[in-house]
Amino acid sequence: MRVSDRIGRRIKLHDLNVLMAVVQAGSMSKGALVLNTTQSAISRSIAALEHCVGAQLLDRGPHGVEPTQCGRALLDRGMAAFGELKQGVKDIEHLSDPGAGELHLGSSLSMSEGIVLTIIENLLQHYPRAVFHARPGVLPAMYDDLRARRIELGLFAQPEVSAEEDMNHDILLEDGLVVVASPQSPWAHRRRIELAELVNEPWTWPSAGTTFDASVVDAFRASGVKAPRARVYADAINMRIRLAANGRFLAVVPAHVMRFAPRYPALKVLPVTLPGTQRQTGIVTLKNRTLSTLAQRFVACARDVAKPLKNKQQIGGPALRRS
């Protein structure tokens, strides 16, 4: 009998759950306490699994148990299977009320202020009982969160997105970086500004060494000048926006923040080009993972929100607020 046939007929979810509990607890006895059962029952379940797959799954020692290479392989797939089953139960529960679902998602801090906030606000108008768990993250760290089922989807903004065989990348739009300042800034009334004119101004943008920082430095270089050092390096976009709104600083922010979230009346987008800062904005999901109902509606809403902006230029498109 083939292994796949043995699994289909004889492997039990209960036994797989026992294996997961024992490994997490670190010993048979602790696993029995977690599952409120006996150690002999735990041993029987592990033995049944090992007989079914034809391989040893645990190394037993005086200080507890550790999964073998075969055990780790089964655990990795088992976690995915339990994740899918759990999501299936949630989908069934939400069929009568899909708006009551929960969605775990990851995004950068700047995207949380822009497209993510807009999508969530739109969805909450239709599904007021939906719950969203937004956690900060950027590629490639979000790949690990997706594989571990900590999030169901992630939103990214990258100059280039590297292909991952087990990931789906859905590009929503391409836009770039813009410079914002207070309306009281002496630069706010200019109709055109060359980037070289702003070299000696106090700047704020994200941390040195990030892809964002590299894009800004490259933009100055492409304009024929050496990039200045920022006075304040801040990953938190709220901090950069606050510094610009106070009147002294020029801040670099993603264009979609100003497009999707026109909540900053104290800011103006300056008519200056940051060449080469185009970035792909999109959604990443794990292949072969069925998305929950709420996640599917999130993706559909994201496409609708991004559609009017998909072919707009970085600066000068009608969707980009410049006043």
N, C-alpha and C positions, 0 to 999 in steps of 0.2 A: 504494500500500500504506500502510495506517495505521501510525502510529508504534508502537502496541502490537503490531502484527503483526511489524514489523521487530525489535522488542526480543525477542519470543518466539522468533524464528527465528535471529537473527544476533548479539545481544549475548552476550558471553562473560564468565563470572565472572572468568576470568584477566585479561581486559582491565580490568575494573572494579577488580580487586585491584592492577593496575599503576598505575591512576590514583590510588588511595588511597596507595600507597607513594610515588609521585612527589611528591604534595602534602605528605605528611608529611616527606619528606626535603628538599624545597625545590628540587630540580633533577632533570633527567633523569639526569645522570651519577651523582648520589648514589642515586637510586632504582634505577639499574642495579646498583650495588654492593650495596644492601640485598637485591635479589632475585637476585643472583648471575647476571646476564644482561648483554647488551650494550646500549649506548645505542640502537643502531638497532632492536633488538627492542622497546625501550621506545617509541620513536617510532612504530613500526608499530601497537602496541596502542592508543596514544592516538589515532592517526589513524583506526583502525577504529572506535573508540568515537564519535569526532566525526562520522564518516560515518553511523554507525547512528542517532544521535539528531538529526543535522542541525543541529548547533550547535557553536561553538567552546567548548572546555572549559577551556583553559589560556591565560593570558597569559604569553608568554615574554619575558624581559628579560635584561639583562646580569648580573643578580644572582640569576637563578633563575626559577622559575615561581610563579604564583599562580592559583588557580581563578577562572574567570569566574563570573558570577552563575549561569549554566546549569551550570557545573562544580560549584559548591557545592550546587546543588539535587540533582544526581545523586549527589554524595558523601554527602549527608545520608541519602538513601534507600538508597544502597548500603551504608552502615554498618549501617542497620537490617536490610537483607537478609542481610548476612553474620552479624549477630548472631543472626538467626532460624535460619540454616543451622547455625551453630555450636551453638546450643541443640538443634537437631534431632539433630545427631550425638551430643550428650551424652545426649539422651533415648533414642536407640537403644542406646547403650552401657549405660545404666542399666536398660533393660527387664528384663534378667535379674537385676539387683541394684539396684533403685531406691534402696536405702538408702545407696549409695556416692556419691550425688550431692553437689553443692556449691551453696550458696545465698548470694547476696550481698544483704544487706538493710540498710535504714537505719532508725534510730529515735532518739528523744531519749534523753538519758542516763537520765532518770527511768524511761522505758518499758523501757530495757534492764535495769533493776533489778527490774522488775515482770513484766508480761505476756510480754515477749520472752524473758526468762530461763526462765520457766515453760514456755513453748511449746517452746523448744529442749531443755530437760531432758526433757520428755515424749517428744519425737521421738527423742532419743538413746537412750532406753530401747528403742525398737523398731528404730532404724537407727543402731547404734553407730559405723558407719564414715562416716556423713554428715559433711560439713564445712560450717560456717557462718561467713560473713564478715560481722560486724555492725559497721557504721560509723555514727558519730554524725551526726545530721541532723534538721532540722525543716522543715516546710513554710514557704515555697514552694521552698526549696533542693532538697528531695528530688525535685521535679518535674524539675529539670535533670538530676539523677543518673539518674532513670528514663529520660528521653529519650535520654541519652548511653549507656544500657545499662551504667552503672556499678553499678547495683543492679537487682534484679528486682522487689522490692516494698519499700514503706516503711510504717512504723507511725507514726501521728500521734495527738496529743491536742490539740485546738484548741477554743476556745469556739465558733467557727463555721468551717466549711470552705467556702472559695470554690470554685465550680464551675470545673473546667478541662475544656474540650471533649475533650481527648485522654486524660483520666484517668478511671479507675474508682475510686470511693470506697465502700468497704464498711464501714459503721458497725457496730462490734462491741458497744459499750455506751456509756452516758453515766454519768459520775461526776464528782465535784468534788474540791476540795482539802480537806485536813484539817490540824489542828495536832497535832503530836506533841511529847512531852516525856519526860524521864526519870521512872521510877516514884518517884524520890525528890523530884521537884519538889513544892512545896507545892500546886500545882494538880492533881496527879495523883489526889487523893482526893476532889475535888469531884464531885458528881453532875450539876451544871449550871453552866455558865460563860457569862457574857455577853462578847462580844468587846470591849466597851468596858473591861472590867476588866483586859484584858491589854495595854493601850496602852503602859504604861511598862516592860514586860518586854523583855529583850534578844531580838531576833528574828533569824532567818536565812531568807532565801528567794532566788530567782534574781535575776539582774542587773537593775538599774533600766533601764526602757525596754522590757523584754521583755513579751510578752503575759501571762506568768505574773505578773510584777510588777504589771502593770495590773489583773489580776484580784484580787490581794490588796488593792491600794489601793481598788478599787471596793467590795470586801467591807466594809472599814472604813467607807467613806462610806455604804454602804447601812445600816450599823448605827448611823448617826448620829454617828460620831466621825471625826476626822481621822486618817488612817493615819500611824503612826510611821515613821521611817526604820529600816530593818534595820541591825543592828550589823555583820552580815556578809552581803554579797551573794555568793552562790556558786551557779553553775550545776551544779556537781558535787553530785549528791544524796548521795553518800557523805560529803562534807564537812558538809553540813547535818545529816545523821543523826548523825554523830560529835559535832558540837557539842551537839545535843539530848541525846544519851546521856550526855555528860559532866555534865549536871545543871543548867547555867545557862540554856541557850538554849531558846526555843520555835522549832520548825522547821515550815515549811509544805511539805507534800509531796502529790503526787497520791494520792487514796484507793486507787487500784489497786495502788500499791506495797505498802501494808500488806495488801491483800486477796490479792494473788498471791504475795507473797514474805514470809511470816511468819518472817523470819530475824532479827528485831530484838527479842529478849526484853528488851533494855534500853530499850525505847520503849513509850509508851502513847499512844493516840489520845485527846485531850481532848474532853470533851462540849461543844464549842463549835461554832457554825455559822458558816461563811464563806459568806454569801448571794451568789448570783449567780456562783458559780465552777464551775457545771456545764460539762463539756467533753465533746466527742464523741471517742471513741477508736475508731480504725479502721485499715483497711489500704488503701493506695493502690497501684494498679498502672496500667501503661500500656495503653490500649485497643488492641485488635487485636494484642496481643503474647501469644503462646501461652506460658503459664507452664510451667516445668519440672515434672517429677513431684514433686520435693522441695518446690518452691514451692506446688504444689497441696495437698500434705499439710500444709504449714505453715499455709495459710489454713484448711483444714478443722479442724486442731487448735486454731487461734486461736478459731474459732467455738465449738467444744466447750468450751474453757476459759472463754470469756466468757459462755456461755449462762446459767449459774446466777446471774450477777451483772447481767444485762442490765436487769432491772427493779428492782434494789435501790436504795434511797435512799442519798444520800451518806453519812449517818451513821445508825447504828442498825440497818442490815441485818445479818442473822446472819452474812454472809460477811465482815464487817469486824471484824477483831480489835481489841478495846478493852481488853484486859487487859495 
